[in-house]
Amino acid sequence: MPGDSIDLSSDPNPRPASAPAGSKRRDFLGIQFSCCSIYVRIYKNREGTHYEGNCPKCYRAVRFEIGSGGSDSRFYTAY
């Protein structure tokens, strides 16, 4: 029946999805807390000197210092 389907691939200039206005990309580290088998993102502190966060289940704290000669890795496991 006409009008029951739409061809979404016919747009010659599709626009990429963009972040909402005013949003800012935040740097993060991905942490797998082995204590409770939970993955979370932790973010920089206000001073921008460390990444800080906690396990959302048992509240175990982690803190990663930001400095020269650091790692390029973005994902870690906290034991």
MODELLER restraints for C-alpha pairs under 7 A, 6 or more apart:
rsr = mdl.restraints
at = mdl.atoms
rsr.add(forms.Gaussian(group=physical.xy_distance, feature=features.Distance(at['CA:27:A'], at['CA:43:A']), mean=6.27, stdev=0.5))
rsr.add(forms.Gaussian(group=physical.xy_distance, feature=features.Distance(at['CA:27:A'], at['CA:44:A']), mean=6.90, stdev=0.5))
rsr.add(forms.Gaussian(group=physical.xy_distance, feature=features.Distance(at['CA:28:A'], at['CA:41:A']), mean=6.02, stdev=0.5))
rsr.add(forms.Gaussian(group=physical.xy_distance, feature=features.Distance(at['CA:28:A'], at['CA:42:A']), mean=5.44, stdev=0.5))
rsr.add(forms.Gaussian(group=physical.xy_distance, feature=features.Distance(at['CA:28:A'], at['CA:43:A']), mean=4.59, stdev=0.5))
rsr.add(forms.Gaussian(group=physical.xy_distance, feature=features.Distance(at['CA:28:A'], at['CA:44:A']), mean=6.82, stdev=0.5))
rsr.add(forms.Gaussian(group=physical.xy_distance, feature=features.Distance(at['CA:29:A'], at['CA:41:A']), mean=5.57, stdev=0.5))
rsr.add(forms.Gaussian(group=physical.xy_distance, feature=features.Distance(at['CA:29:A'], at['CA:42:A']), mean=5.38, stdev=0.5))
rsr.add(forms.Gaussian(group=physical.xy_distance, feature=features.Distance(at['CA:29:A'], at['CA:43:A']), mean=6.61, stdev=0.5))
rsr.add(forms.Gaussian(group=physical.xy_distance, feature=features.Distance(at['CA:29:A'], at['CA:74:A']), mean=4.98, stdev=0.5))
rsr.add(forms.Gaussian(group=physical.xy_distance, feature=features.Distance(at['CA:29:A'], at['CA:75:A']), mean=5.76, stdev=0.5))
rsr.add(forms.Gaussian(group=physical.xy_distance, feature=features.Distance(at['CA:30:A'], at['CA:40:A']), mean=5.91, stdev=0.5))
rsr.add(forms.Gaussian(group=physical.xy_distance, feature=features.Distance(at['CA:30:A'], at['CA:41:A']), mean=4.60, stdev=0.5))
rsr.add(forms.Gaussian(group=physical.xy_distance, feature=features.Distance(at['CA:30:A'], at['CA:42:A']), mean=6.52, stdev=0.5))
rsr.add(forms.Gaussian(group=physical.xy_distance, feature=features.Distance(at['CA:30:A'], at['CA:74:A']), mean=6.07, stdev=0.5))
rsr.add(forms.Gaussian(group=physical.xy_distance, feature=features.Distance(at['CA:30:A'], at['CA:75:A']), mean=4.47, stdev=0.5))
rsr.add(forms.Gaussian(group=physical.xy_distance, feature=features.Distance(at['CA:30:A'], at['CA:76:A']), mean=6.24, stdev=0.5))
rsr.add(forms.Gaussian(group=physical.xy_distance, feature=features.Distance(at['CA:31:A'], at['CA:39:A']), mean=5.60, stdev=0.5))
rsr.add(forms.Gaussian(group=physical.xy_distance, feature=features.Distance(at['CA:31:A'], at['CA:40:A']), mean=5.43, stdev=0.5))
rsr.add(forms.Gaussian(group=physical.xy_distance, feature=features.Distance(at['CA:31:A'], at['CA:41:A']), mean=6.04, stdev=0.5))
rsr.add(forms.Gaussian(group=physical.xy_distance, feature=features.Distance(at['CA:31:A'], at['CA:75:A']), mean=5.83, stdev=0.5))
rsr.add(forms.Gaussian(group=physical.xy_distance, feature=features.Distance(at['CA:31:A'], at['CA:76:A']), mean=4.98, stdev=0.5))
rsr.add(forms.Gaussian(group=physical.xy_distance, feature=features.Distance(at['CA:31:A'], at['CA:77:A']), mean=5.53, stdev=0.5))
rsr.add(forms.Gaussian(group=physical.xy_distance, feature=features.Distance(at['CA:31:A'], at['CA:78:A']), mean=6.65, stdev=0.5))
rsr.add(forms.Gaussian(group=physical.xy_distance, feature=features.Distance(at['CA:32:A'], at['CA:38:A']), mean=5.71, stdev=0.5))
rsr.add(forms.Gaussian(group=physical.xy_distance, feature=features.Distance(at['CA:32:A'], at['CA:39:A']), mean=4.30, stdev=0.5))
rsr.add(forms.Gaussian(group=physical.xy_distance, feature=features.Distance(at['CA:32:A'], at['CA:40:A']), mean=6.56, stdev=0.5))
rsr.add(forms.Gaussian(group=physical.xy_distance, feature=features.Distance(at['CA:32:A'], at['CA:76:A']), mean=6.26, stdev=0.5))
rsr.add(forms.Gaussian(group=physical.xy_distance, feature=features.Distance(at['CA:32:A'], at['CA:77:A']), mean=4.58, stdev=0.5))
rsr.add(forms.Gaussian(group=physical.xy_distance, feature=features.Distance(at['CA:32:A'], at['CA:78:A']), mean=6.08, stdev=0.5))
rsr.add(forms.Gaussian(group=physical.xy_distance, feature=features.Distance(at['CA:33:A'], at['CA:39:A']), mean=6.15, stdev=0.5))
rsr.add(forms.Gaussian(group=physical.xy_distance, feature=features.Distance(at['CA:33:A'], at['CA:55:A']), mean=6.42, stdev=0.5))
rsr.add(forms.Gaussian(group=physical.xy_distance, feature=features.Distance(at['CA:33:A'], at['CA:77:A']), mean=5.94, stdev=0.5))
rsr.add(forms.Gaussian(group=physical.xy_distance, feature=features.Distance(at['CA:33:A'], at['CA:78:A']), mean=4.92, stdev=0.5))
rsr.add(forms.Gaussian(group=physical.xy_distance, feature=features.Distance(at['CA:33:A'], at['CA:79:A']), mean=6.52, stdev=0.5))
rsr.add(forms.Gaussian(group=physical.xy_distance, feature=features.Distance(at['CA:34:A'], at['CA:77:A']), mean=6.70, stdev=0.5))
rsr.add(forms.Gaussian(group=physical.xy_distance, feature=features.Distance(at['CA:34:A'], at['CA:78:A']), mean=6.03, stdev=0.5))
rsr.add(forms.Gaussian(group=physical.xy_distance, feature=features.Distance(at['CA:34:A'], at['CA:79:A']), mean=5.34, stdev=0.5))
rsr.add(forms.Gaussian(group=physical.xy_distance, feature=features.Distance(at['CA:35:A'], at['CA:79:A']), mean=6.43, stdev=0.5))
rsr.add(forms.Gaussian(group=physical.xy_distance, feature=features.Distance(at['CA:36:A'], at['CA:57:A']), mean=6.77, stdev=0.5))
rsr.add(forms.Gaussian(group=physical.xy_distance, feature=features.Distance(at['CA:42:A'], at['CA:51:A']), mean=6.25, stdev=0.5))
rsr.add(forms.Gaussian(group=physical.xy_distance, feature=features.Distance(at['CA:42:A'], at['CA:52:A']), mean=5.91, stdev=0.5))
rsr.add(forms.Gaussian(group=physical.xy_distance, feature=features.Distance(at['CA:42:A'], at['CA:53:A']), mean=5.12, stdev=0.5))
rsr.add(forms.Gaussian(group=physical.xy_distance, feature=features.Distance(at['CA:43:A'], at['CA:51:A']), mean=5.21, stdev=0.5))
rsr.add(forms.Gaussian(group=physical.xy_distance, feature=features.Distance(at['CA:43:A'], at['CA:52:A']), mean=6.15, stdev=0.5))
rsr.add(forms.Gaussian(group=physical.xy_distance, feature=features.Distance(at['CA:44:A'], at['CA:50:A']), mean=5.56, stdev=0.5))
rsr.add(forms.Gaussian(group=physical.xy_distance, feature=features.Distance(at['CA:44:A'], at['CA:51:A']), mean=4.21, stdev=0.5))
rsr.add(forms.Gaussian(group=physical.xy_distance, feature=features.Distance(at['CA:44:A'], at['CA:52:A']), mean=6.31, stdev=0.5))
rsr.add(forms.Gaussian(group=physical.xy_distance, feature=features.Distance(at['CA:45:A'], at['CA:51:A']), mean=5.95, stdev=0.5))
rsr.add(forms.Gaussian(group=physical.xy_distance, feature=features.Distance(at['CA:45:A'], at['CA:52:A']), mean=6.34, stdev=0.5))
rsr.add(forms.Gaussian(group=physical.xy_distance, feature=features.Distance(at['CA:49:A'], at['CA:65:A']), mean=6.27, stdev=0.5))
rsr.add(forms.Gaussian(group=physical.xy_distance, feature=features.Distance(at['CA:49:A'], at['CA:66:A']), mean=5.42, stdev=0.5))
rsr.add(forms.Gaussian(group=physical.xy_distance, feature=features.Distance(at['CA:50:A'], at['CA:63:A']), mean=6.47, stdev=0.5))
rsr.add(forms.Gaussian(group=physical.xy_distance, feature=features.Distance(at['CA:50:A'], at['CA:64:A']), mean=5.35, stdev=0.5))
rsr.add(forms.Gaussian(group=physical.xy_distance, feature=features.Distance(at['CA:50:A'], at['CA:65:A']), mean=4.42, stdev=0.5))
rsr.add(forms.Gaussian(group=physical.xy_distance, feature=features.Distance(at['CA:50:A'], at['CA:66:A']), mean=5.24, stdev=0.5))
rsr.add(forms.Gaussian(group=physical.xy_distance, feature=features.Distance(at['CA:51:A'], at['CA:63:A']), mean=5.62, stdev=0.5))
rsr.add(forms.Gaussian(group=physical.xy_distance, feature=features.Distance(at['CA:51:A'], at['CA:64:A']), mean=5.01, stdev=0.5))
rsr.add(forms.Gaussian(group=physical.xy_distance, feature=features.Distance(at['CA:51:A'], at['CA:65:A']), mean=6.53, stdev=0.5))
rsr.add(forms.Gaussian(group=physical.xy_distance, feature=features.Distance(at['CA:52:A'], at['CA:62:A']), mean=5.86, stdev=0.5))
rsr.add(forms.Gaussian(group=physical.xy_distance, feature=features.Distance(at['CA:52:A'], at['CA:63:A']), mean=4.52, stdev=0.5))
rsr.add(forms.Gaussian(group=physical.xy_distance, feature=features.Distance(at['CA:52:A'], at['CA:64:A']), mean=6.52, stdev=0.5))
rsr.add(forms.Gaussian(group=physical.xy_distance, feature=features.Distance(at['CA:53:A'], at['CA:61:A']), mean=5.87, stdev=0.5))
rsr.add(forms.Gaussian(group=physical.xy_distance, feature=features.Distance(at['CA:53:A'], at['CA:62:A']), mean=5.54, stdev=0.5))
rsr.add(forms.Gaussian(group=physical.xy_distance, feature=features.Distance(at['CA:53:A'], at['CA:63:A']), mean=6.66, stdev=0.5))
rsr.add(forms.Gaussian(group=physical.xy_distance, feature=features.Distance(at['CA:54:A'], at['CA:60:A']), mean=5.28, stdev=0.5))
rsr.add(forms.Gaussian(group=physical.xy_distance, feature=features.Distance(at['CA:54:A'], at['CA:61:A']), mean=4.33, stdev=0.5))
rsr.add(forms.Gaussian(group=physical.xy_distance, feature=features.Distance(at['CA:54:A'], at['CA:62:A']), mean=6.02, stdev=0.5))
rsr.add(forms.Gaussian(group=physical.xy_distance, feature=features.Distance(at['CA:55:A'], at['CA:61:A']), mean=6.56, stdev=0.5))
